[in-house]
């Protein structure tokens, strides 16, 4: 397959996975975006410029995650490899549980879609499968690609060497107003997963299934049920030892009636707040006072980011030089 374009721009949202009980399945796209420009060069080699998050620390060669994803997508459709110049405008915090690695992977795959002669060869189904293969789980990749609230799952591999990946996009009630509370420190996904047990009690698994189903209803039609719907017994308590401040904040907010959870593998806390009619300002939510009280005016490096639900997902456009 030939390349049809030499210069594309990609935009990918931040995401929050799990949302409490929806472990490795539910994810939500948020209104904070990484933007990427890719030029295909007539000469070999790679040059990566990073602005914003990760500047000065991320690799600037073939090992950069966007480059790896882009090359994997080109290989998948049989397109020729090419020299590359990437300019990354990163706004999604790294190592905080807001899907920065999924954003990079999806950005690389979408960049390849924009470059190749037949974009349909990298349609959403293929893009999700490729991204999941690089990420390991579809819970962040699905909302980054599709936008909104997604539930993702995989088939058993059966006779195939790789299981098929699927995602369904769901509507989020307009009163749901996510608020990301981002700590100053990083935490790797490997460290967060490393403290999880290999097995959990059957009673906890059954309880979790009920809460996960309730969360879909709460996010879509009944935001008044968000507090009970975001209960969790599978991962958050086990992770307290590696993110005690985050879990203490979750506890404090939930005690005030706010549906707070660990975002993805953490350590960011996500409050699934509700808009308040007649509040101070158009962005007022039922979490505002609770968040303020939890910090007592001393933020100590934490950032409070009200983020709307991103309903578009990733996009790619061809640029004419």
N, C-alpha and C positions, 0 to 999 in steps of 0.2 A: 504494500500500500504506500502511495506517495504522500508527501506532506503538501498541504494546500495553503498553509499560512506560515509566516515567519515571525509574527509578533502578536501575542495575545495577553489579555489581562484577565485574571481570575480573582473572584471575591468569595470568601468562605466564612461562615459564622462560627463563633464559639459555641460550645455545646455543654450541657450538663447531663450526665448519665446516671442511671439508677433511680434518682428522685426518691430515695428512701427504699421502698420495697421492690422496685422493678429492676433487680440486680441483673446486669449484663443484658437487659432487654429493652428497657424504656430509656428514651433520651429526648432532650428538648433543645432546639436551636435558639440561640440568644443573640440579641442585637449588638454584638461586638464582633468586628470583622478583621481578618487578615486579608491583605491585598497583595497580589503577586503579578509582576510583569515578566514574561518569558520571551526571549528572542532566540530563534534558531539561527545558528551561525554557519557560514560556509567553511569554517575552519574547525578542527577538533579542539577539545578542551572545554572546561567549565569555569565560569566565573559567577560567584554568588555574592550579592551585596545585601546585607541585612540591616534594616532600620527599625528602631523600636525594640520590642521584646527580643532578647537573644542576641542583640548586636554585640559583637566582640567575643562571643562565646560559641556560637553555632559554627559548624564547619562551612568552609567556602569552596568545597570541592565536590567530587562525585559522591561522597558519603553523606551529603546533606539530604535530609529525608524527602524533601520535595523532588530533588533530582532522582533519587532512587525510585520514587513512585512514578515519576514521569517516564523514566526509562523502562520500568516494568510494564507500563501501559503501552508504550510504543512496541515493545517486544510482543506483547499479547496480540496485537493486531497486525504484526508483521511489517510495521513501518520502519524506515531506516533511522538509525541513531544519528545524532547530529551534535555539533558543538552548541553550547547553551550559555546564555547570559541571563541570570535571574536577578531581579530586584524585588526583595521581600519587604513589605511594609507590615510589620507584625504588631498587632494590638492585643491579641489574646495572651494572657499571662502564661508563662511556661511552668510546668511542674506544680500546678495549682488545682488540677481537677476540672479544668474548663475546656478540655478537648484540643489542646494545642497540637498534639501529634496527629490526631485525626484530621484537623484542619490542614496540616501540611500534606498528609497523604492524599486527601481529597483534592487539594489544590494541584498536586502533581498530576493526578489522573485527569482532572478537568483541563489542565493545560495541554496534555496530550490530545484530548478530544478536540480542542480548538486548533491544534496544529495539523491533524491528519486529514486525509482526503475524504474519508467517510466517517463523520462524527457518530453516526448511528452504531458503528462497530464498538463504540465505548458508551453505549446508552446507560441509563441509571442502573439497570440490573447488573451489567458487566462492571460498571464503576464501583458499585457496592461490593461485589465479590472481590475485586482487586484490592480495594481499600481494606476490607476485612482480612484478607490474606496477609497484608502488611501490618495491620493493627492487632490482629488476634481476636478481636470482638467487634460486632457491628453496632454496639449501643451508642457510640459517639459518631461513627462514620455515617450512619443512617440519617440522623437529623442534620449533620453538616451538609450532606448531599441534598436532602429532600426538603429541609426546613420544617418548622412546626414541631409537633409532638410525634414521635415515631415509636412503634414497637417492632423490634427486629428479632428474627429467629433463624435457625439453620436446620436444614433437613439432615437426617442421618446420611452418612456418606453412601451406604449401600455398596453397589458395584463401582461407584465413581471414586476417584482418588481424592477428590475434594468435595466436602458437603456444599450444597447450594445454600445461598444466603438470600433472605427475603426481608422486606420491611413494609409496613403499612403506615401511612401518614394519617394522623388523627387531628381533629379540630380542637383548639384550646379555647375555653370560654374567655370572652373579652375582659372579664373582671380579674383574671389572673395576671399578676404583676410581679415577675421574678425580680429578686434582689440578690446579687452576688456579693458576699462579704469576704474579701480576699485578704489572706494573711500575708505578712512580709516574707515568710519562709517557704521554701520549696519542699516537696515530698515526691519521691519517685513512685510510679505506679507499682514497680516491682516490690518496693518496701511495703506499700499499703496492702498488696496482695499476699505478701509473705507472712502476714500475721493471721490470715484466715485459716480456719480449720478445714481439714479434708472432708469431714462429715459434720452434719448438724442434726439435732434431734428431729424426729418426724413431726412432732407437735409444732416445732418452730417453722418447718417447711410448709405445713398446712396453714398455719396462721399467716405466713407471708404470702401465700397464694391468694388468700382472701383480701389482704390489704392491697396487693398489686392490682387485682381486679377492681377494687373500690377506687383506687387512684385514677384509673382511666375514666371512671364515671365522674369523679371529683374535678378533674382537670377539664373535662369536656362539657359537663352540664351542671355540676353541683359543687362550686367552689367552697360552699359552707362545710363540706365534708373533708376539706384538705388536711386538717389536723389529724384526725384518725386515719385517713388514707395514706399518710406518709410515715406511719409506724414501720419499724424495721427490726428484725431479729437475726438477719443473716450476716451482716458485715460491719455495721457502724460500731457496735459495742466492742467487737474484737479489735477494731482499729484505734480504740481510745489510747492505747499505749504508745502509738506512734504519732498521734495528733491530739494530745489532751486538751489543748486550748480550743481547738475546733469543736470537739465534742462537748466541752463545757459551754461554749456559746450555743450549740444546738439545744442543750438542756435548758439554758436560760431563756431562750426564745420560745421553746415549746411550752415552758411553764407559764409564759404570758399569752399562750393561745396562738402562736405563730407557727405555721407549718414549715419548720426548718429541718434541713437534711444536710448531710455531707454531699458536696457536688462531686460526682464521679468517685475517683480514688482519693479525693481531698488534696490539700487541706482546706480549700474554699468551702464556706458554708453557703448554701442556697436557701433563701426564704421564698417559698411560694406564697407570696402575699396576695392580698386582694385590694383592689382600688376602693378608696373611700369617697363616697359622694360628699361634696361640700367640704373636703379637707383643704389644708393650706396648700395651694398650688394644684396644678392638673395631675401631678404625679404622686399625690398623697396615697399612702397605703396603710393597712392595719398593722404593718410591721414597723413603721417609722419610730413610734415611741418606744417600742420594745428594744429595738436596736440601739437607740440612743441611751436607754437606761442600762443596757448590758455593758456598754463601754464607759458610761459615766463621764463622757467628754474627753476621755484619754484613749485615743485610737491606737497608739503604739505601733504605727506602721500599717495597720489594717486599712483597707479601702472599702467603702460601701458604694456599689455600682448598681443602680436601678437599670435593668436591661429588659427591653421589651422582647416578646417572643418574635424571633425571625421567622417569617412565613414563606420566604422565598427559597432559602437554601443556597447552595453554591451556584455560581454563574460564571460563564466565560464569554468574552467578546473578542473578536478579531480587531486588531489595530492596524491602521494603514499608515505607514511611514511617509 
